[in-house]
Amino acid sequence: MRALVIGLGLVVAALLIGTVLSIPLFALGGTSLAALTAAIILSEAGYAIAGWLYFRRWVSESVPITLPTPRQGVWMIASTLLMLGIATGVSALGTVFDVQLGRLDQDLIAGKPTMMLVMAALSFVLIAPAEEYLFRGVIQQRLMRSMRPSAAIVATAFLFVIPHAIGYLGRAEGVLLLSTVPFSLAVVMGVLYERVNNLSVPILAHACYNAILFLTAYVTGF
C-alpha cells in the first residue's frame, strides 16, 4: 500500500509540476504553435522532474539504460506493432459501437499540421523518455520492491492511465474504452522493461508508437 501511495503521489506531483510550468504559456500565448510547443515541453518535463526528485532523494540504485542490442531491437519493433494493433482495434470498436472517442490534446492541435510533426519529434526527445523514466524507471521499479513483477506492471499501468484519461472527452463509455489504449501500452512497456532490463527499449517503442500515430494523422488529415 505504501508503494502504491508513493506511485500515485509521483503521478500527482508530475501533473502539478507540469501544470504550474505550462499554464502561464497558455495564458500568454494561447494556442499558437510556439506556445503549444513550449507548453507541451514544460508539461512533459513534469514527469522527468518528479521522477528525478524522488530518485535523487530516496533511491540508491540507478535506472538501467544502454543502447539496445539487436535482439532488444526486435522486441522493440514487435512491441510497437502490438501497440499499434491495439490502438487500431480500439478505434474500430469505437466505430462499430458508435462510441465517441475524443481527446483534449487532439482538439488543441487540430488544424495545425506542423504541430503533428512537432509532436512526432518530441515523442523521441522528450515525451517517451520523460514518461518512461517516471512510470517504468521509477514507479514500476519502486513497486517491484513490494510486489511480484506482474502485479507491479499492472499497478503501474493503472497509474499511467490517470494523466492520459484526464484529457479524454465524451461520455463515460468513450473515456473507458479510450483508457484501454494507455493501459495496454503501459502493460506492454512494463513487460518489455522487465524482460530486457534496459529503459531505452521501452522509450524507443513508446516514441515510435507515438510518432507513427502523429505522422499518420498528419498524412491522412492534411
N, C-alpha and C positions, 0 to 999 in steps of 0.2 A: 504494500500500500504506500509506503514511504517513497519507493522508487517511482510509482505511478504519479504521486503528487509532485515529485520533482520534475518528471517529464511534462506534466500539464503546466506546471509553473514556468518551465522553459518556453513552452509554446506561447503562453500568455505574455511573458516578458518579450519574446521576439516580436509579437504583434504590437505591443505597446511601443517598443523602441522604433519599429518601422513606421508606425503611425505618427509618432511625435516628430520623426525626422522628415516624413514626406508630406504631411498635411500643409505646412506653410507653402510648399511649392504649388499645391492645388489652389491655395488662396491667392497666391501672387500671379501665377502663370496660367491658371485654368487648365484647359485640356490641349494646349499647344503641344507640338511634337517634342520640343525641348523640355517643357515642364513635365510631361508624361514620362519621358525617358529618365529624367533626374529623379522623379518621384518613385518610379519602379526600382531604380538602383538603390535608393535610400531605404525603401520598404523591404527589399530583399536583403539588404545589409543587416537588417534587424535580426535575421536568423543567424548569421555568422557572428554578430556581436554577442547575442545571448549565449550561444554555444561556447564562444571563446571565453567569456567572463566566467561561466560555470567551470569549464575545463581548467582554466588557469588557477582557479581558487580551490577546487575540490577534487580534482582528478590527477593522479600521478602518472598513469601510463599515457602513451601517445596514440594518435589515430593512425593506423597503418595506411599509407598512401604511397604507391610507387607506380612507375609506368606499367601498364598491363602487359602481360605475356601474350603470345599468340593464342594460347588456349583460353585465357581470360577474355581476349578479344572476341572469340567465338561465342562465349557466354554472354558478352555484352550485346552482340548483334542479335542473338536469339531472344534475349530479354526485351530488347527494343521492339522486335517484331511481335512478340507476345503482347506487349502493352498496346501497340497499335491495333492489334486484333481485338483486344478487349474494348478499347475506345470505339472502334468501328461497330462492334456488337452492341454496345450501349446506345450509340446513336441510332442504330437500326431499330432497337427495341422502342426507343422514344418515338420513332416514326410510326411503327406498327401500332402502338397503343395510343397514339396521338397525345403523348406527354410532352409538354413544353419544356425544353431544356434551355435555360438562359444563364449567362454569366456576366457579372458587372464589368470585369476586365475586358471582355469582348465588346461590350457596349461602349466602353471608353475609347477603344481604338478603332471602332467601326468608322469606315470612311477615311481611314488614314493608312493607305497601303504601305508607306515607308515604315510605319510603326511595326508592321508584321515582320519586316526584315530586321528591324532593331531588336525585336523580341527574340527572333531566331538566334541572333548573335549573342544577346545577353544570356540566353539559355546555357551557352558554353562558358562564358566568362564570369557569370555571377549567379544566375537563378539556380541551376542544378548544383554547382559547388556549395552555395550557401545552404540550400535546403538539405542536401545530402549530408553535409557536415553536421548540421544540428540533429536531424532525425536519425540517421544511421550511425554517424561517427560518435555522437554524444548520447542522445536519448536511448537508442537501441542498445548501445554498448553499456549504458548505465543499468538498463532494465535486465540485461543478461546476467548481471551480478546477483539478481534476486529471484530469477525465474528461469524456466527452461527456454532455450532459443526460440522454439516455435511460439511460445506464449509472449515472449518479448517482441517478436516480429509482428504478431497480431496487435498487441497493445500499441506499439509504435505506429502501426497503420491507422488505428482509430485516432490517435493524436494527430497524424498527418492530415486527416480529413478536416479537422477543425478549421485551420486557416483557409482552406480551399472552399469549404461549404459556406463560409461567411459571405462570400461573393456570389453565391448562386441565387438566381432569381426564379420566380414562379411558385407554383403550388407545392405542397409537401411531397407529393409523389415524384415530381420532377427533381426536387432537391435530393430526395433519397436515391433516385436512380442515378443522377449525375455523381453523387458521392461515391458510388461504387467504382468510379474510374480512379480517383486518387487513392482509395483504399486498396484496390487491386495493384496499382502502381507501387504503392508502399510495400505490399507483401512481396511482390516480385523483386523490388530493390533490396528488401530485407533479407530474403533468401539468397540473393546474389552476393550481398555483402558477407553474410555468414559463410557462404561456400568458398569465396575466394580470399576473404580477409584482406581486401585491398579497396579502399574507398574510391579510388579513381575509376574503378569499373562501374559501380552504380552511378557515379557522377556522369560518365560518358553516355551510359544507356539512357539516363534521365534527360540529358541535354539533347541527344539525338532524337528522342521521342518528342520533346517539346519543339525542337527546330523543324522536324518533319511536319508537325501539325500546323505550325505558323506558316511555313513555306507553302503547304497545301492550301491553306486559307488564302494566302496571297495570290497564288496562281488561279484558283477557282473563283475567287471573289473579285479580282481586279483584272 
